Amino acid sequence: MSSINFQKVETIAVIITALGKFLFYDILDQRLVFILLMFTFWGSYVFWRIRKSPDVLREWGFRRDNFQIVLKKVLPFGILAILACFIIGFFRDTINPHWHIIPILLAYPIFGTLQQFLLMSLVAGNMQAQKKYSNEVIILTTSALFGLLHYPYGWLIIGTFILSLFYTYIFLKHRNLYVLGIFHGWLGAVFYYTVVNKDPFVEVFGPLFN
């Protein structure tokens, strides 16, 4: 199978995953099932691709050699984003401190890395590999997709769109998923408990305790 065919199959699979998010999150209210299915399917795919071509990991952005370089660029943005979350939360009176944020801070970076893999590696990365699109088009397309995936929550759409503008720019320059995945998870957790006043721990794991 040629690389362009890989790209087509990956694009279709990402679209199906996005549609699955709306089905399992918004209609069936089965978030944990969706997350487990995502990790099972995409984990299997990554393992299969590695066996076919070990170099694909680096191409996708699973690399550590430039971790510190990317961290230095993302850290100031992350700090400003966290401050903005608390400021917005303060004025909206939506800051919701809860011990649930601790397991979310630990677990969400893993899920965040998977999301970044789908959006950065398989959307932005594949678009860049085709050499038909400018970086500006790639950044806007990826960010718009990421924002729309969080419909119908207005603040989440705005926040993820802005986050993705910066993240896609960084990815196209450095291709490092680890830094982006970690910060995606941490910023997402803070955003949930400050700006949108939602508890993802209850939303995902709540059915297990009912």
KEMIKOL-628077 format. One record per residue (C-alpha): residue number from 1; residue in one letter; x, y, z. Coordinates in Angstrom, 3 decimals. Example, Ala and Ser with C-alpha at 12.3 -4.5 7.8 and 13.67 -1.06 7.14 Angstrom:
! residues 2
[1, A, [12.300, -4.500, 7.800]]
[2, S, [13.670, -1.060, 7.140]]
END
This chain:
! residues 210
[1, M, [0.000, 0.000, 0.000]]
[2, S, [1.490, 3.347, -1.011]]
[3, S, [1.888, 6.282, 1.352]]
[4, I, [-0.891, 8.195, -0.409]]
[5, N, [-3.233, 5.248, 0.158]]
[6, F, [-2.234, 5.222, 3.821]]
[7, Q, [-3.161, 8.887, 3.966]]
[8, K, [-6.579, 8.263, 2.411]]
[9, V, [-7.356, 5.385, 4.759]]
[10, E, [-6.182, 7.407, 7.768]]
[11, T, [-8.331, 10.363, 6.728]]
[12, I, [-11.416, 8.171, 6.458]]
[13, A, [-10.646, 6.564, 9.826]]
[14, V, [-10.236, 9.985, 11.486]]
[15, I, [-13.586, 11.109, 10.060]]
[16, I, [-15.268, 7.938, 11.365]]
[17, T, [-13.657, 8.537, 14.767]]
[18, A, [-14.974, 12.107, 14.788]]
[19, L, [-18.477, 10.916, 13.944]]
[20, G, [-18.148, 8.277, 16.645]]
[21, K, [-17.405, 11.010, 19.159]]
[22, F, [-20.759, 12.672, 18.475]]
[23, L, [-22.542, 9.302, 18.598]]
[24, F, [-21.024, 8.041, 21.849]]
[25, Y, [-20.662, 11.409, 23.620]]
[26, D, [-23.741, 13.350, 22.593]]
[27, I, [-26.323, 10.687, 21.724]]
[28, L, [-25.510, 7.478, 23.618]]
[29, D, [-23.737, 9.170, 26.567]]
[30, Q, [-21.102, 6.403, 26.593]]
[31, R, [-17.852, 8.353, 26.848]]
[32, L, [-15.814, 5.606, 28.463]]
[33, V, [-16.855, 3.099, 25.785]]
[34, F, [-15.782, 5.529, 23.069]]
[35, I, [-12.418, 6.176, 24.715]]
[36, L, [-11.733, 2.451, 25.079]]
[37, L, [-12.702, 1.829, 21.460]]
[38, M, [-10.437, 4.669, 20.326]]
[39, F, [-7.429, 3.349, 22.194]]
[40, T, [-8.055, -0.208, 21.021]]
[41, F, [-8.465, 0.676, 17.346]]
[42, W, [-5.759, 3.309, 17.035]]
[43, G, [-3.350, 1.438, 19.302]]
[44, S, [-3.712, -1.600, 17.048]]
[45, Y, [-3.196, 0.542, 13.972]]
[46, V, [-0.058, 2.183, 15.355]]
[47, F, [1.370, -1.228, 16.331]]
[48, W, [0.633, -2.579, 12.826]]
[49, R, [2.224, 0.420, 11.098]]
[50, I, [5.333, 0.166, 13.286]]
[51, R, [5.787, -3.433, 12.216]]
[52, K, [5.504, -2.358, 8.587]]
[53, S, [7.710, 0.714, 8.914]]
[54, P, [9.456, 1.474, 12.253]]
[55, D, [10.433, 4.963, 11.046]]
[56, V, [6.780, 6.020, 10.957]]
[57, L, [6.854, 6.834, 14.695]]
[58, R, [9.315, 9.668, 14.175]]
[59, E, [7.387, 10.846, 11.132]]
[60, W, [4.234, 10.993, 13.229]]
[61, G, [5.969, 12.980, 15.977]]
[62, F, [6.662, 10.311, 18.614]]
[63, R, [10.175, 11.545, 19.289]]
[64, R, [12.180, 12.762, 22.280]]
[65, D, [15.269, 14.317, 20.713]]
[66, N, [13.699, 17.782, 20.490]]
[67, F, [11.517, 17.513, 23.604]]
[68, Q, [13.271, 20.362, 25.473]]
[69, I, [13.238, 22.653, 22.445]]
[70, V, [9.494, 22.250, 21.999]]
[71, L, [8.874, 22.449, 25.755]]
[72, K, [10.583, 25.848, 25.934]]
[73, K, [8.283, 27.154, 23.214]]
[74, V, [5.057, 25.649, 24.566]]
[75, L, [5.605, 26.341, 28.288]]
[76, P, [5.073, 30.141, 28.160]]
[77, F, [1.893, 29.625, 26.126]]
[78, G, [0.723, 27.013, 28.617]]
[79, I, [1.285, 29.300, 31.595]]
[80, L, [-0.583, 32.161, 29.913]]
[81, A, [-3.413, 29.803, 28.971]]
[82, I, [-3.790, 28.582, 32.561]]
[83, L, [-3.840, 32.164, 33.850]]
[84, A, [-6.466, 33.031, 31.244]]
[85, C, [-8.585, 30.063, 32.361]]
[86, F, [-8.598, 31.251, 35.963]]
[87, I, [-9.302, 34.856, 34.993]]
[88, I, [-12.208, 33.869, 32.747]]
[89, G, [-13.452, 31.417, 35.381]]
[90, F, [-13.296, 34.085, 38.055]]
[91, F, [-15.444, 36.535, 36.106]]
[92, R, [-17.853, 33.789, 34.998]]
[93, D, [-17.950, 32.309, 38.520]]
[94, T, [-17.252, 28.864, 37.069]]
[95, I, [-14.126, 27.838, 38.971]]
[96, N, [-14.923, 24.411, 40.384]]
[97, P, [-12.066, 23.019, 42.526]]
[98, H, [-12.463, 19.296, 43.143]]
[99, W, [-10.148, 16.407, 43.921]]
[100, H, [-11.348, 14.803, 40.668]]
[101, I, [-8.925, 17.073, 38.837]]
[102, I, [-5.984, 15.008, 40.167]]
[103, P, [-6.787, 11.755, 38.300]]
[104, I, [-7.780, 13.820, 35.259]]
[105, L, [-4.400, 15.602, 35.304]]
[106, L, [-2.724, 12.183, 35.402]]
[107, A, [-4.859, 10.437, 32.782]]
[108, Y, [-5.891, 13.173, 30.373]]
[109, P, [-2.399, 13.715, 28.870]]
[110, I, [-2.588, 10.136, 27.545]]
[111, F, [-5.931, 10.828, 25.903]]
[112, G, [-4.603, 14.222, 24.826]]
[113, T, [-1.669, 12.579, 23.067]]
[114, L, [-4.066, 10.327, 21.170]]
[115, Q, [-6.126, 13.333, 20.107]]
[116, Q, [-3.004, 15.189, 19.026]]
[117, F, [-1.905, 12.121, 17.063]]
[118, L, [-5.173, 12.064, 15.136]]
[119, L, [-5.238, 15.796, 14.451]]
[120, M, [-1.561, 16.658, 14.082]]
[121, S, [-0.053, 13.501, 12.618]]
[122, L, [-2.938, 12.210, 10.534]]
[123, V, [-4.575, 15.502, 9.528]]
[124, A, [-1.960, 18.272, 9.601]]
[125, G, [0.967, 15.929, 8.933]]
[126, N, [-0.719, 14.186, 6.019]]
[127, M, [-1.800, 17.495, 4.508]]
[128, Q, [1.759, 18.763, 4.742]]
[129, A, [3.116, 15.558, 3.173]]
[130, Q, [0.899, 16.067, 0.126]]
[131, K, [2.700, 19.385, -0.562]]
[132, K, [-0.509, 20.897, -1.931]]
[133, Y, [-1.429, 23.151, 0.977]]
[134, S, [0.228, 26.127, 2.614]]
[135, N, [0.966, 25.984, 6.326]]
[136, E, [-1.700, 28.639, 6.880]]
[137, V, [-4.361, 26.453, 5.253]]
[138, I, [-3.210, 23.414, 7.226]]
[139, I, [-3.280, 25.330, 10.517]]
[140, L, [-6.744, 26.790, 9.919]]
[141, T, [-8.191, 23.491, 8.676]]
[142, T, [-6.849, 21.483, 11.609]]
[143, S, [-7.928, 24.103, 14.140]]
[144, A, [-11.419, 24.411, 12.665]]
[145, L, [-11.818, 20.633, 12.783]]
[146, F, [-10.644, 20.481, 16.389]]
[147, G, [-13.035, 23.252, 17.370]]
[148, L, [-16.006, 21.650, 15.609]]
[149, L, [-15.350, 18.374, 17.387]]
[150, H, [-16.351, 20.122, 20.614]]
[151, Y, [-19.725, 21.309, 19.328]]
[152, P, [-22.127, 22.388, 20.837]]
[153, Y, [-20.089, 23.789, 23.752]]
[154, G, [-19.210, 27.359, 22.783]]
[155, W, [-16.342, 27.931, 25.200]]
[156, L, [-14.794, 24.566, 24.295]]
[157, I, [-15.024, 25.379, 20.585]]
[158, I, [-13.285, 28.718, 21.110]]
[159, G, [-10.653, 27.333, 23.486]]
[160, T, [-9.729, 24.297, 21.384]]
[161, F, [-9.626, 26.361, 18.189]]
[162, I, [-7.157, 28.828, 19.709]]
[163, L, [-5.135, 26.003, 21.254]]
[164, S, [-4.934, 24.195, 17.937]]
[165, L, [-3.756, 27.288, 16.062]]
[166, F, [-0.654, 27.363, 18.223]]
[167, Y, [-0.196, 23.599, 18.477]]
[168, T, [-0.448, 23.003, 14.726]]
[169, Y, [2.116, 25.742, 14.094]]
[170, I, [4.490, 24.085, 16.569]]
[171, F, [3.872, 20.609, 15.154]]
[172, L, [4.579, 21.621, 11.569]]
[173, K, [7.915, 23.079, 12.669]]
[174, H, [9.072, 20.418, 15.143]]
[175, R, [6.798, 17.330, 14.958]]
[176, N, [6.786, 16.423, 18.632]]
[177, L, [3.570, 14.885, 19.964]]
[178, Y, [4.739, 14.248, 23.513]]
[179, V, [4.905, 17.908, 24.575]]
[180, L, [1.643, 18.732, 22.801]]
[181, G, [-0.132, 15.720, 24.297]]
[182, I, [0.957, 16.520, 27.853]]
[183, F, [-0.032, 20.167, 27.618]]
[184, H, [-3.258, 19.296, 25.848]]
[185, G, [-4.199, 17.088, 28.780]]
[186, W, [-3.208, 19.525, 31.504]]
[187, L, [-4.726, 22.601, 29.855]]
[188, G, [-7.865, 20.650, 29.044]]
[189, A, [-8.241, 19.563, 32.653]]
[190, V, [-7.791, 23.115, 33.964]]
[191, F, [-10.162, 24.456, 31.302]]
[192, Y, [-12.905, 22.018, 32.328]]
[193, Y, [-12.687, 22.889, 36.026]]
[194, T, [-12.382, 26.653, 35.582]]
[195, V, [-14.035, 27.963, 32.416]]
[196, V, [-16.806, 25.505, 31.532]]
[197, N, [-17.537, 24.200, 35.049]]
[198, K, [-17.676, 20.571, 33.911]]
[199, D, [-16.321, 17.471, 35.639]]
[200, P, [-14.920, 15.055, 33.016]]
[201, F, [-14.179, 12.481, 35.728]]
[202, V, [-17.900, 12.142, 36.470]]
[203, E, [-18.810, 12.276, 32.777]]
[204, V, [-16.426, 9.428, 31.892]]
[205, F, [-16.320, 7.276, 35.009]]
[206, G, [-19.608, 8.217, 36.669]]
[207, P, [-21.583, 5.305, 35.133]]
[208, L, [-19.168, 2.841, 36.781]]
[209, F, [-20.239, 4.033, 40.224]]
[210, N, [-23.989, 4.190, 39.629]]
END
